Amino acid sequence: MKLQHKVAVITGAASGIGAATAQLFAAEGASVVVADKDEAAAQQVAQALPVRAGSYAVAMPVDVADSSSVQQLLHSTHEQFGRVDVLVNNAGFGLASTVEHTSEEDWARIMRVNVDGVFFGCKYAIPLMREQGGGVIVNTASVAGLVGLRDRAAYCASKGAVIALTRAMALDHAAENIRINCVAPGTVQSPYFTDMLAKADDPQALLQQLSARQPVMRLGQPEEIAKAILFLASADSSFSIGSVLVADGGLTAA
């Protein structure tokens, strides 16, 4: 019960890594706010969580690209539960394109969600955590923020920004008992990945190609990344400040 009596907000929690993290957090005793732009899907996830006695699971809508929406999410959580102990800034998306073929609109959109969404979440969570004496923030970055990946220019830039922002904020707020770290997944089986395969000319060839990037020769599973997030969210990582926890099947070791 590593999160017993804790209140955790998870964005992008209606599917993939976010939903797996919500499932694990609830099993570890947390009250979980399943936050997502898709409110109906978030509600389904919340209703299925293995909530422990004395804890709760609720769904709340959020558009992380909208500062007022993020502010309302954190305000509503604090109003309902009286505190925000853990924030997982997980919402994000990928974009397959080179710089030359990335439209200015797509560039702005991926930065708005992947970078501004993290900024907004931290901006409005940190004062609440400071007031209550501390808290933990975990940002979902990517190995794409650590190494270059072909045909992922904007995505690499956005996740590199998340890593740099995580480290800077961690230094700014460590003395306030607010720990900020990030997880950097490799290629993970997710709704985005499934959609990418569906649009490919040869889905099986693409699957084999992307699986081969990892020395373990397979994709990661959302549940595996959720365990890394749990580590950073719990007291098990009490000496981790501004860390990047890589969970990539060996991609960056090759």
Contacts in CASP RR format, 6 or more apart in sequence:
PFRMAT RR
TARGET T0000
AUTHOR 0000-0000-0000
METHOD contacts of the structure
MODEL  1
MKLQHKVAVITGAASGIGAATAQLFAAEGASVVVADKDEAAAQQVAQALP
VRAGSYAVAMPVDVADSSSVQQLLHSTHEQFGRVDVLVNNAGFGLASTVE
HTSEEDWARIMRVNVDGVFFGCKYAIPLMREQGGGVIVNTASVAGLVGLR
DRAAYCASKGAVIALTRAMALDHAAENIRINCVAPGTVQSPYFTDMLAKA
DDPQALLQQLSARQPVMRLGQPEEIAKAILFLASADSSFSIGSVLVADGG
LTAA
1 28 0 8 1.000
1 29 0 8 1.000
1 52 0 8 1.000
2 28 0 8 1.000
2 29 0 8 1.000
2 230 0 8 1.000
2 234 0 8 1.000
2 235 0 8 1.000
2 236 0 8 1.000
3 25 0 8 1.000
3 28 0 8 1.000
3 29 0 8 1.000
3 30 0 8 1.000
3 85 0 8 1.000
3 86 0 8 1.000
3 230 0 8 1.000
3 233 0 8 1.000
3 234 0 8 1.000
4 28 0 8 1.000
4 29 0 8 1.000
4 30 0 8 1.000
4 52 0 8 1.000
4 55 0 8 1.000
5 29 0 8 1.000
6 29 0 8 1.000
6 30 0 8 1.000
6 31 0 8 1.000
6 85 0 8 1.000
6 86 0 8 1.000
7 30 0 8 1.000
7 31 0 8 1.000
7 33 0 8 1.000
7 77 0 8 1.000
7 81 0 8 1.000
7 82 0 8 1.000
7 83 0 8 1.000
7 84 0 8 1.000
7 85 0 8 1.000
7 86 0 8 1.000
8 25 0 8 1.000
8 30 0 8 1.000
8 31 0 8 1.000
8 32 0 8 1.000
8 33 0 8 1.000
8 85 0 8 1.000
8 86 0 8 1.000
8 87 0 8 1.000
8 88 0 8 1.000
8 233 0 8 1.000
9 33 0 8 1.000
9 35 0 8 1.000
9 73 0 8 1.000
9 74 0 8 1.000
9 77 0 8 1.000
9 84 0 8 1.000
9 86 0 8 1.000
9 87 0 8 1.000
9 88 0 8 1.000
9 125 0 8 1.000
10 18 0 8 1.000
10 21 0 8 1.000
10 22 0 8 1.000
10 25 0 8 1.000
10 32 0 8 1.000
10 33 0 8 1.000
10 34 0 8 1.000
10 35 0 8 1.000
10 88 0 8 1.000
10 90 0 8 1.000
11 18 0 8 1.000
11 35 0 8 1.000
11 36 0 8 1.000
11 62 0 8 1.000
11 64 0 8 1.000
11 73 0 8 1.000
11 88 0 8 1.000
11 89 0 8 1.000
11 90 0 8 1.000
11 91 0 8 1.000
11 117 0 8 1.000
11 121 0 8 1.000
12 18 0 8 1.000
12 35 0 8 1.000
12 36 0 8 1.000
12 37 0 8 1.000
12 62 0 8 1.000
12 64 0 8 1.000
12 90 0 8 1.000
12 91 0 8 1.000
12 92 0 8 1.000
13 19 0 8 1.000
13 21 0 8 1.000
13 22 0 8 1.000
13 32 0 8 1.000
13 34 0 8 1.000
13 35 0 8 1.000
13 36 0 8 1.000
13 42 0 8 1.000
13 45 0 8 1.000
13 88 0 8 1.000
13 90 0 8 1.000
14 34 0 8 1.000
14 36 0 8 1.000
14 37 0 8 1.000
14 38 0 8 1.000
14 41 0 8 1.000
14 42 0 8 1.000
14 44 0 8 1.000
14 45 0 8 1.000
15 36 0 8 1.000
15 38 0 8 1.000
15 41 0 8 1.000
15 45 0 8 1.000
15 190 0 8 1.000
15 191 0 8 1.000
16 188 0 8 1.000
16 190 0 8 1.000
16 191 0 8 1.000
16 222 0 8 1.000
17 90 0 8 1.000
17 140 0 8 1.000
17 185 0 8 1.000
17 188 0 8 1.000
17 190 0 8 1.000
17 222 0 8 1.000
17 225 0 8 1.000
17 226 0 8 1.000
17 229 0 8 1.000
18 88 0 8 1.000
18 90 0 8 1.000
18 222 0 8 1.000
18 226 0 8 1.000
19 34 0 8 1.000
19 45 0 8 1.000
19 222 0 8 1.000
20 221 0 8 1.000
20 222 0 8 1.000
20 223 0 8 1.000
20 225 0 8 1.000
20 226 0 8 1.000
21 88 0 8 1.000
21 90 0 8 1.000
21 222 0 8 1.000
21 225 0 8 1.000
21 226 0 8 1.000
21 229 0 8 1.000
21 230 0 8 1.000
22 32 0 8 1.000
22 34 0 8 1.000
22 45 0 8 1.000
22 46 0 8 1.000
22 49 0 8 1.000
22 57 0 8 1.000
23 45 0 8 1.000
23 48 0 8 1.000
23 49 0 8 1.000
23 50 0 8 1.000
23 223 0 8 1.000
23 226 0 8 1.000
24 223 0 8 1.000
24 226 0 8 1.000
24 227 0 8 1.000
24 229 0 8 1.000
24 230 0 8 1.000
25 32 0 8 1.000
25 86 0 8 1.000
25 230 0 8 1.000
25 233 0 8 1.000
26 32 0 8 1.000
26 49 0 8 1.000
26 50 0 8 1.000
26 51 0 8 1.000
26 52 0 8 1.000
26 55 0 8 1.000
26 57 0 8 1.000
27 50 0 8 1.000
27 52 0 8 1.000
28 230 0 8 1.000
28 234 0 8 1.000
29 52 0 8 1.000
29 55 0 8 1.000
30 55 0 8 1.000
30 85 0 8 1.000
30 86 0 8 1.000
31 51 0 8 1.000
31 54 0 8 1.000
31 55 0 8 1.000
31 56 0 8 1.000
31 57 0 8 1.000
31 81 0 8 1.000
32 46 0 8 1.000
32 49 0 8 1.000
32 51 0 8 1.000
32 55 0 8 1.000
32 56 0 8 1.000
32 57 0 8 1.000
32 58 0 8 1.000
33 58 0 8 1.000
33 59 0 8 1.000
33 60 0 8 1.000
33 73 0 8 1.000
33 77 0 8 1.000
34 42 0 8 1.000
34 43 0 8 1.000
34 45 0 8 1.000
34 46 0 8 1.000
34 49 0 8 1.000
34 57 0 8 1.000
34 58 0 8 1.000
34 59 0 8 1.000
34 60 0 8 1.000
35 42 0 8 1.000
35 59 0 8 1.000
35 60 0 8 1.000
35 61 0 8 1.000
35 62 0 8 1.000
35 73 0 8 1.000
35 91 0 8 1.000
36 42 0 8 1.000
36 45 0 8 1.000
36 59 0 8 1.000
36 61 0 8 1.000
36 62 0 8 1.000
36 91 0 8 1.000
37 61 0 8 1.000
37 62 0 8 1.000
37 63 0 8 1.000
37 64 0 8 1.000
37 91 0 8 1.000
39 59 0 8 1.000
39 60 0 8 1.000
39 61 0 8 1.000
42 59 0 8 1.000
42 60 0 8 1.000
42 61 0 8 1.000
43 59 0 8 1.000
45 59 0 8 1.000
46 57 0 8 1.000
46 58 0 8 1.000
46 59 0 8 1.000
47 57 0 8 1.000
49 57 0 8 1.000
51 57 0 8 1.000
56 81 0 8 1.000
58 80 0 8 1.000
60 73 0 8 1.000
60 76 0 8 1.000
60 77 0 8 1.000
61 69 0 8 1.000
61 73 0 8 1.000
62 69 0 8 1.000
62 70 0 8 1.000
62 72 0 8 1.000
62 73 0 8 1.000
62 91 0 8 1.000
63 69 0 8 1.000
63 70 0 8 1.000
64 70 0 8 1.000
64 89 0 8 1.000
64 91 0 8 1.000
64 92 0 8 1.000
64 113 0 8 1.000
64 116 0 8 1.000
64 117 0 8 1.000
64 120 0 8 1.000
64 121 0 8 1.000
65 109 0 8 1.000
65 112 0 8 1.000
65 113 0 8 1.000
65 116 0 8 1.000
65 117 0 8 1.000
66 120 0 8 1.000
67 116 0 8 1.000
67 120 0 8 1.000
67 123 0 8 1.000
70 117 0 8 1.000
70 120 0 8 1.000
70 121 0 8 1.000
70 124 0 8 1.000
71 120 0 8 1.000
71 124 0 8 1.000
74 84 0 8 1.000
74 87 0 8 1.000
74 121 0 8 1.000
74 124 0 8 1.000
74 125 0 8 1.000
74 128 0 8 1.000
75 124 0 8 1.000
77 84 0 8 1.000
78 84 0 8 1.000
78 128 0 8 1.000
83 128 0 8 1.000
83 132 0 8 1.000
84 125 0 8 1.000
84 128 0 8 1.000
84 129 0 8 1.000
84 132 0 8 1.000
84 135 0 8 1.000
85 129 0 8 1.000
85 132 0 8 1.000
85 135 0 8 1.000
85 136 0 8 1.000
86 135 0 8 1.000
86 136 0 8 1.000
86 137 0 8 1.000
86 138 0 8 1.000
86 233 0 8 1.000
87 121 0 8 1.000
87 122 0 8 1.000
87 125 0 8 1.000
87 136 0 8 1.000
87 137 0 8 1.000
87 138 0 8 1.000
88 137 0 8 1.000
88 138 0 8 1.000
88 139 0 8 1.000
88 140 0 8 1.000
88 229 0 8 1.000
88 233 0 8 1.000
89 117 0 8 1.000
89 118 0 8 1.000
89 121 0 8 1.000
89 122 0 8 1.000
89 137 0 8 1.000
89 138 0 8 1.000
89 139 0 8 1.000
89 140 0 8 1.000
90 140 0 8 1.000
90 229 0 8 1.000
91 113 0 8 1.000
91 117 0 8 1.000
92 113 0 8 1.000
92 114 0 8 1.000
92 140 0 8 1.000
93 110 0 8 1.000
93 113 0 8 1.000
93 114 0 8 1.000
93 192 0 8 1.000
94 110 0 8 1.000
94 114 0 8 1.000
94 152 0 8 1.000
94 155 0 8 1.000
94 192 0 8 1.000
95 102 0 8 1.000
95 106 0 8 1.000
95 110 0 8 1.000
95 152 0 8 1.000
95 154 0 8 1.000
95 155 0 8 1.000
96 151 0 8 1.000
96 152 0 8 1.000
96 155 0 8 1.000
96 196 0 8 1.000
97 106 0 8 1.000
97 151 0 8 1.000
97 152 0 8 1.000
97 153 0 8 1.000
97 154 0 8 1.000
98 151 0 8 1.000
98 153 0 8 1.000
99 153 0 8 1.000
99 154 0 8 1.000
102 153 0 8 1.000
102 154 0 8 1.000
106 154 0 8 1.000
107 154 0 8 1.000
110 154 0 8 1.000
110 155 0 8 1.000
110 158 0 8 1.000
111 154 0 8 1.000
111 157 0 8 1.000
111 158 0 8 1.000
111 161 0 8 1.000
114 155 0 8 1.000
114 158 0 8 1.000
114 159 0 8 1.000
114 161 0 8 1.000
114 162 0 8 1.000
115 158 0 8 1.000
115 161 0 8 1.000
115 162 0 8 1.000
115 165 0 8 1.000
118 139 0 8 1.000
118 162 0 8 1.000
118 165 0 8 1.000
118 166 0 8 1.000
119 165 0 8 1.000
122 137 0 8 1.000
122 139 0 8 1.000
122 165 0 8 1.000
122 169 0 8 1.000
122 180 0 8 1.000
125 137 0 8 1.000
126 137 0 8 1.000
126 169 0 8 1.000
126 173 0 8 1.000
126 176 0 8 1.000
126 178 0 8 1.000
129 135 0 8 1.000
129 137 0 8 1.000
129 176 0 8 1.000
129 178 0 8 1.000
130 173 0 8 1.000
130 176 0 8 1.000
130 178 0 8 1.000
133 176 0 8 1.000
133 177 0 8 1.000
134 176 0 8 1.000
134 177 0 8 1.000
134 178 0 8 1.000
135 177 0 8 1.000
135 178 0 8 1.000
135 179 0 8 1.000
136 178 0 8 1.000
136 179 0 8 1.000
136 180 0 8 1.000
136 232 0 8 1.000
136 233 0 8 1.000
137 169 0 8 1.000
137 178 0 8 1.000
137 179 0 8 1.000
137 180 0 8 1.000
137 181 0 8 1.000
138 180 0 8 1.000
138 181 0 8 1.000
138 182 0 8 1.000
138 183 0 8 1.000
138 229 0 8 1.000
138 232 0 8 1.000
138 233 0 8 1.000
139 162 0 8 1.000
139 165 0 8 1.000
139 166 0 8 1.000
139 180 0 8 1.000
139 181 0 8 1.000
139 182 0 8 1.000
139 183 0 8 1.000
140 162 0 8 1.000
140 182 0 8 1.000
140 183 0 8 1.000
140 185 0 8 1.000
140 225 0 8 1.000
140 229 0 8 1.000
141 159 0 8 1.000
141 160 0 8 1.000
141 162 0 8 1.000
141 163 0 8 1.000
141 166 0 8 1.000
141 182 0 8 1.000
141 183 0 8 1.000
141 184 0 8 1.000
141 244 0 8 1.000
142 155 0 8 1.000
142 159 0 8 1.000
142 162 0 8 1.000
142 184 0 8 1.000
142 185 0 8 1.000
142 186 0 8 1.000
143 149 0 8 1.000
143 184 0 8 1.000
143 185 0 8 1.000
143 186 0 8 1.000
143 246 0 8 1.000
143 248 0 8 1.000
143 251 0 8 1.000
143 252 0 8 1.000
144 152 0 8 1.000
144 155 0 8 1.000
144 156 0 8 1.000
144 159 0 8 1.000
144 160 0 8 1.000
145 156 0 8 1.000
145 159 0 8 1.000
145 160 0 8 1.000
145 162 0 8 1.000
145 163 0 8 1.000
145 184 0 8 1.000
146 160 0 8 1.000
146 163 0 8 1.000
146 184 0 8 1.000
146 244 0 8 1.000
146 246 0 8 1.000
146 252 0 8 1.000
147 251 0 8 1.000
147 252 0 8 1.000
148 156 0 8 1.000
149 155 0 8 1.000
149 156 0 8 1.000
159 184 0 8 1.000
162 182 0 8 1.000
163 182 0 8 1.000
163 184 0 8 1.000
163 244 0 8 1.000
166 180 0 8 1.000
166 181 0 8 1.000
166 182 0 8 1.000
166 242 0 8 1.000
166 244 0 8 1.000
167 242 0 8 1.000
169 180 0 8 1.000
170 179 0 8 1.000
170 180 0 8 1.000
170 181 0 8 1.000
170 241 0 8 1.000
170 242 0 8 1.000
170 243 0 8 1.000
171 241 0 8 1.000
171 242 0 8 1.000
173 180 0 8 1.000
174 241 0 8 1.000
179 237 0 8 1.000
179 238 0 8 1.000
179 240 0 8 1.000
179 241 0 8 1.000
179 242 0 8 1.000
180 241 0 8 1.000
180 242 0 8 1.000
181 232 0 8 1.000
181 237 0 8 1.000
181 240 0 8 1.000
181 241 0 8 1.000
181 242 0 8 1.000
181 243 0 8 1.000
181 244 0 8 1.000
181 245 0 8 1.000
182 232 0 8 1.000
182 242 0 8 1.000
182 243 0 8 1.000
182 244 0 8 1.000
182 245 0 8 1.000
183 225 0 8 1.000
183 228 0 8 1.000
183 229 0 8 1.000
183 232 0 8 1.000
183 244 0 8 1.000
183 245 0 8 1.000
183 246 0 8 1.000
183 247 0 8 1.000
184 244 0 8 1.000
184 245 0 8 1.000
184 246 0 8 1.000
184 247 0 8 1.000
184 248 0 8 1.000
185 220 0 8 1.000
185 225 0 8 1.000
185 228 0 8 1.000
185 247 0 8 1.000
185 248 0 8 1.000
186 214 0 8 1.000
186 220 0 8 1.000
186 246 0 8 1.000
186 247 0 8 1.000
186 248 0 8 1.000
186 249 0 8 1.000
186 251 0 8 1.000
187 193 0 8 1.000
187 210 0 8 1.000
187 211 0 8 1.000
187 213 0 8 1.000
187 214 0 8 1.000
187 219 0 8 1.000
187 220 0 8 1.000
187 248 0 8 1.000
187 251 0 8 1.000
188 219 0 8 1.000
188 220 0 8 1.000
188 221 0 8 1.000
188 222 0 8 1.000
188 224 0 8 1.000
188 225 0 8 1.000
189 219 0 8 1.000
189 220 0 8 1.000
189 221 0 8 1.000
189 222 0 8 1.000
190 222 0 8 1.000
193 210 0 8 1.000
193 219 0 8 1.000
196 206 0 8 1.000
197 203 0 8 1.000
197 206 0 8 1.000
197 207 0 8 1.000
200 206 0 8 1.000
210 219 0 8 1.000
211 217 0 8 1.000
211 218 0 8 1.000
211 219 0 8 1.000
213 251 0 8 1.000
214 220 0 8 1.000
214 248 0 8 1.000
214 249 0 8 1.000
214 250 0 8 1.000
214 251 0 8 1.000
215 249 0 8 1.000
215 250 0 8 1.000
215 251 0 8 1.000
215 253 0 8 1.000
215 254 0 8 1.000
216 249 0 8 1.000
216 250 0 8 1.000
220 247 0 8 1.000
220 249 0 8 1.000
224 247 0 8 1.000
225 247 0 8 1.000
228 245 0 8 1.000
228 247 0 8 1.000
231 237 0 8 1.000
231 245 0 8 1.000
232 240 0 8 1.000
232 243 0 8 1.000
232 245 0 8 1.000
237 243 0 8 1.000
246 252 0 8 1.000
END
